[in-house]
């Protein structure tokens, strides 16, 4: 019946799992505890999230930097190859022009 509405078993399971996680988080925050304990838990969780976010940001910056470096190297290689090809083309053209001038003379 759920399949008819466009819900797969996977999406239902993920929804159930996310609901459980949110419920557990709310239970921790709303459970009868002293204010100090609740604030300490919130602070610890916030610090953990901050550390993980900083770690992910650092990794992302490193990957981006590495990718940019590789792209710059590739660009320089291609630029060098194109420059060589253009120079070779000019030399070949100049040789042909000089051959034609010699034949006309």
GIVENSUL-V443845 format. One line per field, one symbol per residue. ss: DSSP state (a for helix, b for strand, c for the rest). A space follows every 50 residues. Layout:
BEGIN
ss: ???
END
This chain:
BEGIN
ss: ccaaacccaaaaaaaaaaaaaaaaaaaaaaccccaaaaaaaaaaaaaaaa aaaaaaaaaaaaaaaaaaaaaaaaaaaaaaaaaaaaaaaaaaaaaaaaaa aaaac
END
